[in-house]
Amino acid sequence: MLMTDDSKNAECFSNGRYVGPAKKELHFGDIIASENEYAEGISSVWHYHENPHFSHILNGGSIEVGEYNTVCQTEGDSLFYNPCMLHKNTDYKENTRIFNLELQPGFFTRNKLKYSAADNYWSYYDEHLKKVLVIKILKEYLLNDTDSGLSIEQLCVLLCQQDGGKPKPEKNNHWSSLLKEYLHEKWNTPFSLSELSEEVQIHPVNISKYFSKYFNCTLGEYIRRIKIERSLALVRNKRYSLTEIAYECGFTDQSHFTRTFRNITGILPKDYRQF
């Protein structure tokens, strides 16, 4: 456990407050959306946020120290913080920009959503879908027309859907976890359903029958989501052409990559690069 005396005096951040100042902040009812900038090399105090919020790193990143681990966060990452999450950030990279989305209590009340400070809306099974939703919200935030507020509220409701209705792995049966690990390890390597079956020791029929119930998509769609997720940081890094990124992430050509990126995120990679 990484708790220190400093963490016992952690500050509460509320009403759109983050470590970096807001370059732009918009309010959509009880939703606060902002684009924040962070100076290179700064560090934050130990803190927690009064309300749950999602973050998407547009540029740069930092080292985040939590109660139990330390992680390096970088551009393209999407994150969720519940109000119970103590943390501090250090060593912000040059030109760090983060899109933040804070949900105030009225949002949950108005939309009849159950809410607990300990809830984790970043589901094990649909984390890729959640990241795509955050990018779609970012798109509406940038558009900011008369209909954007409604779209953002709808997308935030989807973000906060719990997966209590989804089947969970049976006790002592972790094939879904093993399968996920295998897909993330072999995402750029051709494989067959029978090979997956051998890897997790589950009949191909059962994988075919239950995969979509666990992961909210087909096997092919899940692999495409992994590829697009891996492309996010590369797209933000303007040293690489979209053609280079397409090949690096396992697409046959730039057209295939662009089409898949748009189908999954709702925007073109060139537009995401310009955010």
C-alpha positions as CSV (number, residue, x, y, z in Angstrom):
1,M,0.0,0.0,0.0
2,L,1.4,3.4,-1.0
3,M,-0.4,5.5,1.5
4,T,1.7,8.2,3.3
5,D,1.1,10.8,5.9
6,D,0.5,13.3,3.1
7,S,-2.3,11.1,1.7
8,K,-4.1,11.2,5.0
9,N,-4.6,15.0,4.4
10,A,-5.8,14.6,0.9
11,E,-7.7,17.5,-0.7
12,C,-11.2,17.2,-2.2
13,F,-11.5,18.6,-5.8
14,S,-15.0,19.7,-6.7
15,N,-17.0,21.5,-9.4
16,G,-14.7,21.0,-12.3
17,R,-11.4,21.4,-10.4
18,Y,-8.4,19.5,-11.7
19,V,-4.6,19.8,-11.3
20,G,-4.4,21.8,-14.5
21,P,-6.4,24.9,-15.3
22,A,-9.3,24.7,-17.8
23,K,-8.6,26.0,-21.3
24,K,-12.3,25.6,-22.0
25,E,-15.2,24.5,-19.7
26,L,-18.8,23.8,-20.7
27,H,-21.8,22.9,-18.5
28,F,-24.5,20.6,-19.7
29,G,-27.0,20.5,-16.8
30,D,-25.2,18.5,-14.2
31,I,-22.4,17.5,-16.5
32,I,-19.2,19.5,-16.5
33,A,-16.9,19.0,-19.5
34,S,-13.6,20.6,-19.7
35,E,-10.3,20.6,-21.6
36,N,-7.4,21.1,-19.1
37,E,-3.8,21.9,-19.6
38,Y,-0.9,20.8,-17.4
39,A,2.5,22.4,-17.0
40,E,5.5,20.2,-17.7
41,G,7.0,18.6,-14.6
42,I,4.4,19.7,-12.1
43,S,3.1,17.4,-9.3
44,S,-0.2,17.4,-7.5
45,V,-1.0,16.9,-3.9
46,W,-2.8,13.8,-2.8
47,H,-6.5,14.4,-3.7
48,Y,-9.8,12.8,-4.5
49,H,-12.7,14.1,-6.5
50,E,-16.1,15.0,-5.0
51,N,-17.9,13.6,-8.0
52,P,-17.2,10.7,-10.4
53,H,-15.4,11.7,-13.6
54,F,-13.9,10.3,-16.8
55,S,-10.7,11.5,-18.4
56,H,-9.3,11.1,-21.8
57,I,-5.6,12.1,-22.4
58,L,-5.3,14.1,-25.6
59,N,-1.6,14.9,-25.3
60,G,1.3,14.0,-22.9
61,G,0.5,12.2,-19.7
62,S,1.9,11.7,-16.2
63,I,2.8,9.2,-13.5
64,E,-0.2,8.5,-11.3
65,V,0.4,7.2,-7.8
66,G,-2.6,5.5,-6.2
67,E,-3.3,3.8,-3.0
68,Y,-2.1,0.4,-4.3
69,N,-0.1,1.0,-7.5
70,T,1.7,3.5,-9.7
71,V,1.0,3.7,-13.4
72,C,2.2,5.7,-16.4
73,Q,-0.6,7.4,-18.2
74,T,-0.2,8.5,-21.8
75,E,-2.0,10.1,-24.7
76,G,-4.9,8.0,-25.9
77,D,-5.7,6.6,-22.5
78,S,-9.2,6.9,-21.0
79,L,-9.7,6.7,-17.3
80,F,-12.4,6.6,-14.6
81,Y,-12.2,8.0,-11.1
82,N,-14.8,7.4,-8.4
83,P,-15.0,9.7,-5.4
84,C,-13.2,7.2,-3.2
85,M,-10.1,7.1,-5.3
86,L,-7.2,8.8,-3.6
87,H,-4.3,9.6,-6.0
88,K,-1.7,12.1,-6.9
89,N,0.1,12.8,-10.3
90,T,3.7,13.6,-10.9
91,D,6.0,14.4,-13.8
92,Y,3.5,15.7,-16.2
93,K,4.8,15.6,-19.8
94,E,5.2,18.6,-22.0
95,N,2.0,20.0,-23.5
96,T,-0.2,17.6,-21.6
97,R,-3.9,18.2,-22.3
98,I,-6.8,16.1,-20.8
99,F,-10.5,16.1,-21.6
100,N,-12.4,15.7,-18.3
101,L,-16.0,14.8,-17.8
102,E,-17.5,15.3,-14.3
103,L,-20.9,13.9,-13.3
104,Q,-22.7,15.7,-10.5
105,P,-25.3,14.1,-8.2
106,G,-28.3,15.7,-10.1
107,F,-27.3,13.7,-13.2
108,F,-27.9,10.4,-11.5
109,T,-31.1,11.6,-9.9
110,R,-32.6,13.0,-13.0
111,N,-31.8,9.9,-15.1
112,K,-32.9,7.5,-12.4
113,L,-29.5,5.9,-12.1
114,K,-28.3,4.0,-9.0
115,Y,-25.2,5.6,-7.7
116,S,-22.6,4.7,-5.0
117,A,-19.3,6.5,-4.4
118,A,-17.6,3.1,-4.7
119,D,-19.2,2.2,-8.1
120,N,-16.7,1.5,-10.9
121,Y,-18.3,2.4,-14.3
122,W,-15.2,1.1,-16.2
123,S,-16.4,-2.4,-16.8
124,Y,-14.0,-5.3,-17.2
125,Y,-16.1,-6.6,-20.1
126,D,-16.9,-3.4,-22.1
127,E,-13.9,-1.1,-21.4
128,H,-13.3,-0.7,-25.2
129,L,-16.9,0.4,-25.7
130,K,-16.6,2.9,-22.8
131,K,-13.5,4.4,-24.3
132,V,-15.3,4.9,-27.6
133,L,-18.2,6.6,-25.8
134,V,-15.8,9.1,-24.2
135,I,-14.4,10.0,-27.6
136,K,-18.0,10.4,-28.9
137,I,-18.7,12.8,-26.0
138,L,-15.5,14.7,-26.9
139,K,-16.8,15.1,-30.4
140,E,-20.1,16.6,-29.2
141,Y,-18.2,18.8,-26.7
142,L,-16.2,20.3,-29.6
143,L,-19.3,20.6,-31.8
144,N,-21.3,22.3,-29.0
145,D,-24.4,23.0,-31.0
146,T,-28.0,23.2,-29.7
147,D,-28.3,19.4,-29.7
148,S,-24.9,18.6,-28.1
149,G,-26.2,18.7,-24.5
150,L,-28.8,16.0,-25.2
151,S,-26.3,13.8,-27.0
152,I,-23.8,14.2,-24.2
153,E,-26.4,13.3,-21.5
154,Q,-27.4,10.2,-23.5
155,L,-23.8,9.1,-23.9
156,C,-23.1,9.7,-20.2
157,V,-26.1,7.5,-19.3
158,L,-24.6,4.7,-21.4
159,L,-21.2,5.3,-19.7
160,C,-22.8,4.7,-16.4
161,Q,-24.6,1.5,-17.2
162,Q,-23.7,-1.2,-14.9
163,D,-23.3,-4.8,-16.2
164,G,-25.3,-6.6,-13.6
165,G,-27.4,-8.1,-16.3
166,K,-24.4,-9.6,-18.1
167,P,-23.3,-13.1,-17.2
168,K,-20.2,-13.3,-14.9
169,P,-17.6,-16.1,-15.1
170,E,-18.7,-19.1,-13.0
171,K,-16.8,-19.7,-9.8
172,N,-13.5,-21.4,-10.5
173,N,-14.0,-20.9,-14.2
174,H,-11.9,-18.0,-15.6
175,W,-12.1,-18.8,-19.3
176,S,-13.3,-15.3,-20.1
177,S,-10.4,-13.7,-18.3
178,L,-8.0,-16.1,-20.0
179,L,-9.6,-15.4,-23.4
180,K,-9.3,-11.6,-22.9
181,E,-5.6,-11.9,-22.0
182,Y,-5.0,-14.1,-25.0
183,L,-6.8,-11.7,-27.4
184,H,-4.8,-8.7,-26.0
185,E,-1.5,-10.6,-26.4
186,K,-2.2,-12.0,-29.8
187,W,-4.3,-9.2,-31.3
188,N,-2.1,-8.8,-34.3
189,T,-1.6,-12.5,-34.9
190,P,-4.0,-14.6,-37.1
191,F,-5.7,-17.4,-35.1
192,S,-8.7,-19.7,-35.4
193,L,-11.6,-20.4,-33.1
194,S,-10.2,-23.8,-32.4
195,E,-6.9,-22.3,-31.3
196,L,-8.8,-20.0,-28.9
197,S,-10.7,-23.1,-27.7
198,E,-7.4,-24.9,-27.0
199,E,-6.0,-21.9,-25.2
200,V,-8.8,-21.5,-22.7
201,Q,-9.9,-25.1,-22.7
202,I,-13.5,-24.3,-23.6
203,H,-15.5,-25.9,-26.4
204,P,-15.7,-23.7,-29.5
205,V,-19.5,-23.8,-29.3
206,N,-19.5,-22.3,-25.8
207,I,-17.1,-19.5,-26.8
208,S,-19.4,-18.8,-29.8
209,K,-22.5,-18.9,-27.6
210,Y,-21.3,-16.8,-24.7
211,F,-18.6,-14.4,-26.0
212,S,-21.0,-11.7,-27.1
213,K,-22.9,-11.9,-23.8
214,Y,-19.7,-11.3,-21.9
215,F,-18.1,-8.7,-24.2
216,N,-21.0,-7.1,-26.0
217,C,-19.7,-7.8,-29.5
218,T,-18.4,-10.5,-31.7
219,L,-14.8,-11.8,-31.7
220,G,-14.0,-9.9,-34.8
221,E,-15.4,-6.7,-33.5
222,Y,-13.5,-7.1,-30.2
223,I,-10.2,-7.5,-32.1
224,R,-11.0,-4.4,-34.2
225,R,-11.6,-2.4,-31.0
226,I,-8.2,-3.5,-29.6
227,K,-6.5,-2.4,-32.8
228,I,-8.3,1.0,-32.7
229,E,-7.5,1.5,-29.1
230,R,-3.8,0.8,-29.8
231,S,-3.9,3.3,-32.6
232,L,-5.1,6.2,-30.5
233,A,-1.7,7.2,-29.1
234,L,-0.1,6.8,-32.5
235,V,-2.8,9.0,-34.2
236,R,-2.1,11.7,-31.6
237,N,1.6,11.4,-32.3
238,K,2.0,13.4,-35.5
239,R,5.3,11.8,-36.3
240,Y,3.5,8.9,-38.0
241,S,1.4,9.0,-41.1
242,L,-2.1,7.3,-41.1
243,T,-0.8,4.8,-43.5
244,E,2.1,3.8,-41.2
245,I,-0.4,3.6,-38.3
246,A,-2.7,1.4,-40.3
247,Y,0.0,-1.2,-41.0
248,E,1.4,-1.0,-37.5
249,C,-2.1,-1.8,-36.0
250,G,-2.8,-4.7,-38.3
251,F,-5.0,-3.1,-41.0
252,T,-4.6,-4.0,-44.7
253,D,-4.5,-0.4,-45.8
254,Q,-5.3,3.2,-44.7
255,S,-8.8,3.0,-46.1
256,H,-9.6,0.0,-44.0
257,F,-8.1,1.6,-40.9
258,T,-10.0,4.9,-41.5
259,R,-13.3,3.2,-42.1
260,T,-12.9,1.0,-39.0
261,F,-11.8,3.9,-36.8
262,R,-14.9,5.9,-37.9
263,N,-17.3,3.0,-37.4
264,I,-16.0,2.4,-33.8
265,T,-15.4,6.0,-32.6
266,G,-17.8,8.0,-34.9
267,I,-15.0,10.3,-36.1
268,L,-12.2,10.2,-38.6
269,P,-8.6,9.6,-37.4
270,K,-7.5,12.9,-39.0
271,D,-10.2,14.7,-37.0
272,Y,-9.1,12.9,-33.7
273,R,-5.5,14.0,-34.5
274,Q,-6.6,17.6,-34.7
275,F,-8.5,17.7,-31.4
